[in-house]
Structures are given as structure tokens and as C-alpha cells.
Amino acid sequence: MHILRFSDLCAQGQARGQRVFIRADLNVPQGDDGRITEDTRIRASVPCIQMALEAGAAVMVTSHLGRPTEGTLTPADSLAPVAARLAELLGREVPLVADWVDGVQVQPGQVVMLENCRVNPGEKKNKPELAQKLAQLCDIYVNDAFGTAHRAEGTTYGIAEYAKVACAGPLLSAEIDAITQALAAPKRPLVAIVAGSKVSTKLTILQSLARNVDGLIVGGGIANTFMLAAGLKIGKSLAEPDLVGEATAVIEAMKARGAEVPIPTDVVVAKTFAADAPATVKAATDVADDDLILDIGPETAKKLAAQLKAAGTIVWNGPVGVFEFAAFENGTKAIAQAIAESPAFSIAGGGDTLAAIAKYGIEKDVGYISTGGGAFLEVLEGKTLPAFEILQKRANG
């Protein structure tokens, strides 16, 4: 993917004395008191900001936070806590600027935080008059927000159309490189793990991957639907019987290419969905009418682990069982450990996947951990993300 990279511009001295507008993804979770409860996204944005400051640029950073109403900034929508946390991380003052669309005062070597960009009328619908005003604020536009790359908004797309220079920040560049390595030019065999409660929410991803991967591991409620498609009984487990035809089509598409969707041979069941429910390992052929399948069994986990250890590339989206409950976490734990031990290049994304990675402490053993949920899923669907599209267009002149 041909794009301009901010790191290259800085290395060439092209950012010195320039006004740099960075679109970051600082949409962090907050408690009822407004305090930030998890700051990964803020920490992930620091390298780009540091790079701009060290290059001698006048730096503006903005992001969305929550779901504000356009034209109205409430205290709950303010980036004030984010600016305070960023100031701590940078070890310097980060003034917060409101009503910034018509002009920003910032000097080379300084950084300011521009208040919640989704408050600006026209941001979400990418109105050209707003985009043109945004472009006039800067000499260089930097998109470093993969989490919003699937949205064509004023600060993610429109500004990139009109800015003098539009490029990708280090975080976005790393996402592009990892996605290219995993999907565009993967080392084979390529194995994808797609798990979740519903086939319907991941159907297009499953169909897209079925055309490209060598192994497609399904988990959670999705696996239950595939078990139905394989003629197995699943008791009262979560599934979508009306999508059995689609699941069968995915299995057949894989089979036609000499690839497979491994169906669990054993499962862990309970009578109720509860952390303290007694767990029983059963053969997949022995599931009773009142059983709930809450995890894959040890035999299945062992087979999948072996497949992952032999892979060349792994794409992981979703835990394979109810890993929040100790009795039903072993499948996800085995998958996580196999990915950690595999020599394959691995890329992982999605909130539950990141929680599993953190729980089992394998952050350093995953090739790339994606910061974007919706954007990561759209990439797996084979869609071209608007932010990538406009940056490529600008790079190609």
C-alpha cells in the first residue's frame, strides 16, 4: 500500500517549523467520575506526538471521545482528562483549545489538544466546508487513528483531501504494515480464528476469509452454528439455526480449496450460564438437550494448538469460550499459549481478544496487536478503509 509516512517527512526535515495536525484515537474508557480507567490509546498516540515535537513542528492533536451531540460540548464530552494524562506522559503542558475550527495559536515546539472533534457541526457527515477549514489549520495532516479508519469523517477523510500534505502516523503505518503482512502477502499456511456470539455479525468476514485462508477456526456461538451445520446436536447452546445454510457454504468453500473449518470433537458444557456452574467435558456427539456449550474441550484445544504452532500466519479475532469464567477458559488459554509459542506472524484485534491477551500475559508474543475494533473487522471483511483510500490517493498525486 503506497502512502506517505510522517516518519519519512520528519527524517527529511520537512516538518521543521510546520503546523502539524494529528488525528489520534484518544477515545478512552472513563468511570462515572470522568477519570480515565484505561489509557492504552493515549500511550499509543505518544510516539507520533513526540516525533512531531522532536522534528520542530507546531503540533495540534485532536480526537473524538464518546458520542457527543454536534454543536454542543458538555463536560462529559470534554477531552480535558485526556489532555491532562497526555501532559503527564509527555512531561510538558498540553493546553486544551475549544472552538478551534477558525484558527489555532501554536508555536513550533509546542503541542495543544483540540477539543472533541465530533462536537464540530459537519464532522460526522464530512461536510466539505468544514474539511476545507480544517485543512487551512495545518501544513501537514497526520492520520494516526486506526480505530476510526473505517469512517469517512471530517478529521479522518475530508481534511486529508484538502491539506497540503496528508500522511500516516507511526501507529497507522504499523497497522497497514501488519495487515499487509497478514492478509495481502501472508506466509502460509494462513490460519484465522473468528469467534463471537453470532454468525450474523461475522458472516461477511467468514465468507471473505474462506476465499483466502488455509484454516478457519470458529469459536463461541459461531462454532455452535457450525456444529449444527455438521449435523451435531448443541442442546440449548447459543446459535443461529437459520444461518446453518451460510455456515455450510463456508465449510464447502473451504473444502473446495483443500482447506478446512475444524469442527470441535469435544466440548465443555454446563446446565446454566454461570461462573460457578459445574463444567463437564463431553464428546461433541454426546451433548444433551439441556446442555449449554461454553468452551471447546481439551482434545479439540490440543488439535487447534498443533495447527496454530504449524502456521505461517495467524489472524485472531475472538475467544473460543467463556474465558471470563475459570471453568470455561481452558480453550481460549490453550489457543493464546499456542499463538504465543508459534513461530508464525500473528495479528490480533477486537476488545475480547485484547482482554484474553492481557489475561494470559502474551502481549510480547503476538506479532501485532491491532488498536481498532470496527476497523480491524472491516479489513478482515476485505473492505478498503476510507482513511487508507484517501491517503493512497494523495500519495499517488
N, C-alpha and C positions, 0 to 999 in steps of 0.2 A: 504494500500500500504506500503510494508516494504522497508524503505530507511534508510540510516544513516543520522542523523541530526547533523549539525555543532554545534548547541546549546548544544547537549549532549556531544560532544567531548570537547568543551570548559569547560563545568561544571566538566568534569572528569580530567581537567588539561592537556589534550592530545595535545592542540595547543601551549602550552608554548615553546618558542624557535624554533617553527616550521615555515617553509616557507609556507604561505597560499596564494593560487591563487584563487581569487574570480572573477567569470564571472558574471558581473552585466548587467543590461539593462539600459544603460545611453543614449539611442538614443532619445534625446530630440529635440523638435522643436526650430529652430533658425530663427531670422529675417535676412534680406538681409545684415545687418552689422555684422552678425555672433553672435549677442547677443542671449542668451537663452531667449525664450519667455514664457516657461512654464517648471518648474523644478520638477514636481511631481516624475518622475522616479529617479532623483538624490536623492531627500529626502527619497524616499522609500528604497534606497540602503544603507543609513547611518547605520541603526541598525546592519546589518551584519558586516560592516567595524569596527564599534565601538566594537562589540562583539569580533572580532579577535584581535584588539589592546589591549583591556582590558584583553584578555587571554594571552597576552605576545607574540603574533606571529609577524613575519616579513610579512607584508601584501602587496600583489600585486593585483591591481584591473584593469580589462580591460572590454571593451565593443566595440560594433560596433557603428558607427554613420554615418547615410546617406547611400549612395551606392557607396563606393569608388572603384576604379579600383585596382585589386590586383597588388602589386609591386610598386604602385605609391601613395605617400602621398602628397596630395595638402593641402594648408592652410584651405580650406573649409571642409576637412575631418578630421581635427585635433581635438583631444579631449581637446585641451588647454582651451577652455571656460568651459568645464565640470570639468576639474581639478581645475580651479580657483573657481568655485562655490562649489565644494566639500570641498576645503580648508576652505572656509567661513563657511560652515555648521559644519565641524569638529573642527574648531578653531585651525588648525595646517597646516603646509606646506604640500602640496601634489605635489612633483616633477613629471613632465611628462617625461617618458622614451620612446625614439624612438629606432627602431632596437633592440628589446629586446629578440628575439627568441633564440639567442645563449647564453643568460645569463643576470641576473639582480642582481644588488647590492642593497640589502635592509637588514636592521638590525631589530632584534626584537624590537617592539615598534614603528617602522616606517611604513609609508604607501607610496607607489608610484603608480602612474597611468601609465599603459602600453598603449601606443598609439594604436589607432583604429585597433582592431584585424583583421578586414576584409581586411586590406591592405596586410596582410601576404599571400604570394602565397601558395595555398593549403588549406586555411581556409574554403572556402565555399564548396569545394568538399571533405573535411575531409580526406586529404591525410595522410596516416599512418606515413610517415617520419616527417611531421610537428607535428602531435599529440604526437609522441614519444619525440620530442624535448620539447614540451610544458610540458609534464609530468615530465621531468627532472628538470624543474624550481622549482618544489614545493614538499612538503611533504604531503600537504593536498589540494585537489581540492574542491572548493565550487561552486556549481551552484546556483546562486540566481537570475536568469534571466528567469522568466516565459514567458516573451514576446517572447523569442527565443526557448522555449522548444519544439516547433514543427519542429525545424530544426536540422538535424544531421550535425553539422559543427565541425571544429577543436576544438574550445573552448567550445562547448556545448555537444559534444559527444566523439570525439576522445581522448581528454585529460583524460576524465573520464575512458576510457578503460585501460589506461596505468599508471595513477597516483597511488602512494602507497595507498592513501585513497581518495575515492570520496564520497561526501556527499551533502546534500541540505542545503542551507542557510535559514534563518528565513522567508524570503519573499516567496521563492519557497515552503517551508514546509507549510506555511499558505495557499497557493493556493491549494496544494494537499489535505490538511485537509478540506477546504471549498468545493472542488469538490467532495470529498468522501462523505461529509455530504449531499450535494445537489443531487448527482446523484447515488452514489453507495448504500447509506443507507438512503434514504430520509424519513422524517416524512411525511405521507400522509395527505390530498391529495397534490400531486406534480403538480404545475401549471407552465407552461413555456410560456413566452411571446417571440415570434420571429417575429421581424418586419424588414422591409427594403424595398428597391425599387423592388427587383426581387426575385421571387420564385427560379429561376435557381441558384442563388448564395447560397441559403439556403436549397435547396431541400433535400440534404442528411441529413442535421440537422433535418428538419421536419420529414423525414422518420424514423430517429433514435429515436427522441423524441416520435413519435406516438406509439412506442412499449413500452414506459415506463411511460409517464405522464398521469395524470388524467384529465388535462385540457390543451389545447393548444390554446393560444390566438395569433392570427396573426394580423399584423398591416401594415400600409403603402401600398405600391404597392402589397405586398404579399396578403394582405386582399382583394384587388380588384380582384385578380385572383381567390381567394376562393369564392368571391361573384358570379363571373361568373359560378364557379362550382356548386353553389347553385341555379343557374337559374336566378340570378338578373342582371339587366342592370346596367352598370357603366359609361355610357356616353363616354367621351373622356379621362377617367382616365388612369393613368399608369397601365398596366397589361401585362401579358403574356398569351394570349389566347391559344397558342399551348401547354401550360402546365396545362390546365384545367383537363386533364385526371389524371395527377400526383396529383393535388390538391384533386380531387375526391377520389383517392386511399387513401390519408392520412385521409380524413374525414371518409371513410369506415373502415379503420384500427382502428381508434379511437372508432368508433361506435361499432365495434365487441367486444371491450373490455369494453363496458359500459361507455366509456369516450367521450368527445366531443370537437369539434372545434366551439366555438361560432361565428356565422356569424352576423355582425352588423345589427341591426334593424333600426338604423337611422344614418345618416352621415352629415358631414358639407361640402358643395360644394361651388365652385366659377366658374366663367366663364373663368378666367385667372389665371395663376400661378404667383401671385404677393402678396407682403406683404399688399398692400392697396386694394386688390380685395375684393368687398363686399361678406361676408360669409352668407350662407343660410343653415339652418338646414332642412333636408328633411327625410322623411321615406325612408328606403333603397329600397322600391318598387317604389318610385317616381322619381328616378334620370333621368334627361332629357338627350337627345343625346349630348347636348353641355356642360354638366356639368363635372367638374373635382372634384373628391372626394379628399379632402385634410385633413380630420380628421374623427374620429368616432363622432357620435352625443351624446348628454347628456344622453339619455336613455341607449344606449349601454355602455357608460362610467360608469354609475351607476351600471349596471348589472355586468360588469367586476370587478369593485371595490369591490362589495359584494363577488364575487368569490375569489378575492385575500385576502380579510380580513378573509375568512374561510379556507385559505390554510394552510398546514403544512410546505411546502417548496415552494419557488418561484425562478425560474431562469429567468432572464430578459436580453434580447438582442435586443435592438432597440426601438425607439419611435414609437407610433402608428399613428402619424400625422406629419404635417409640423410644428413642435413645435417652429421653429425659427421665424415663423410669428405669432404675437399675436392672430390674429383671428382664427388660426388653432392649437393652443397649448393646448386647454382645455382637449382633450382626454389624451394626454401624462401627463399633470399636474394631472389629476384625478387618472391615473394609478400610478404615482410617489407617490402621497399622500396616496393612498390605501396601497402601499407596505410599506411606512413609518409607517402606523398605524397598519399593520398586525402583529400578533404575530409570523408569520411564519419566518423560517430561509430563508433569501434571499441572492442570489448571482447574481451580475450584471457585465456585461462586454461588451466591444465594444465602440469605440470612441463616437458615437452619444448618446449612453446610458449614458456614463460618463458626457457628456455635459448636458444632461437633469437632471441628479442627481445634478450637480453643480448649474444649473439654479434654481432648486426648493429647494436647500439647504437641501437635505435629506441624506447627506453623513453619518451622525451618525446613521441614522435609517435603513441603508442597512446592512445586516449581514456581507457580504464580497463584496468588490469592486475589481474585477479582474484587474490586470495591463496589461494583454496580450490580444490583439485583435485576431490575427490569431490563437494563441494557444488556446484561450478560445473557439473559434468556432470549432476547431478540437476536443476538448474534448466533446462538445455538439454533434458532429457527431459520437461519440463513438470510436474515434481513440485512440490508445495508442501513447502518445507523445514520440519521441526518447529520450529526456532528462530524462523522468520518467523511460523509459525502461532500460537505461544503469545504472541509479542509483539503481534501484531494483536488477539488475543483479549483480552489485558489492556488494550490501548489503547481497545478498544471497550467496556470495562467488563463 
